[in-house]
Amino acid sequence: MKPAHRIATLAFCLASLVAGSATAQTTADKPKPPPRALKVLIVTMFGPEAAPWIEPFSLTQEIPVPGLSEDYPALKCNTDDVCLLTTGMGHTNAAASTLAVALDNRFDLRKTYVLVSGIAGIDPAHGTLGTAAWARWLIDFGIAHELDAREMPAGWKTGYFGIMTKGPGEKPKFDYRTEAFRLDEALLQQALQQSRNVKLEDSQEARAYRQHYRHAPANEPPRVTQCDTMAGDTWFHGHKLGQHASEWAKLLSDGQATYCTTQQEDNATYNALARATAAGRADVKRLAVLRTASNFDRPYPGQTAYASLMASTSGTTGGFVPATKNLVIAGGPLVRDIVARWDLWKDGVPR
């Protein structure tokens, strides 16, 4: 290569390096957009719980979030800063997905209200198919010792008892720190107030099925109520385990909780938000939990526990569709009020 050509080539390379460096510097200096401050995050666990929210709240924006379930990899949001998270079912999915959103630097959840919106089984002593129940207490069913009923000591009513205790009825120490949580009372009362006059969905199949029960409220139309929820990945069913759930809720809450709905995720979701709160990224006091009844947790007179469970899992109770629709019917008014009156809500629950 001739000297003149070498000089020209060197000059071109130097110019390219300078231009590239300037471009990189400009990109580096470009300010990042501030985190998106969400007003409400609706947490559902699987598609049928999420679907009723999408159209009424125009949740058309999709924002992929690393760490979410491969089945539900994106938040669905609207222009009012309301977003919908679908975690995947079970406590492991719920915790992982909730924390993934809370730790994503693109979102600011410090003033976000979180609404858990999911279906559940229900104790017929406290509700019926389609009932919408706001929780005060979240109790974990599964953190316990278990002896098979065929091997438990004589005289015991159940083989379930607290970790590191000597038997049923003895309250365990909360060594796991997730055994029982109490939600914010002011937010609970606002949720009840906002939903007290809604007309819940029902179905012909649910009306027929609930008539097998001989007492209210099991054989009455669904309504909005307040009672507490039990989390555990085992789908327990029947009178014996249902009675244990009621007693377990009382034991862990010092008599304050009234068990009525059974689900898998809520203690895990709470704990993920509590971890995020400790990191300065969320406010777990802004969590509300709504569960609607898709099935009963125990049989009607003359029915076996197994037959009742099979009716529940096959959907023949008729409660599944009304329960999913009632999530947005009962939970929607709270979400709308938070958005419409954000100036009053942003610094805490209006008094």
DACOR-V770400 format. One record per helix or strand of 2 or more residues. SS is the DSSP state (alpha for helix, beta for strand). FROM is the first residue (numbers start at 1). TO is the last residue. If there is no record, write none. Layout:
# DACOR-V770400
SS/FROM/TO, SS/FROM/TO
This chain:
# DACOR-V770400
alpha/3/29, beta/36/37, beta/40/44, alpha/47/56, beta/61/64, beta/74/77, beta/82/86, alpha/91/102, beta/107/109, beta/113/122, beta/132/134, beta/137/140, beta/145/146, beta/160/161, beta/180/182, alpha/185/195, alpha/204/210, beta/224/226, beta/228/231, alpha/239/252, beta/259/263, alpha/266/278, alpha/284/286, beta/287/296, alpha/305/314, alpha/319/340, alpha/342/345
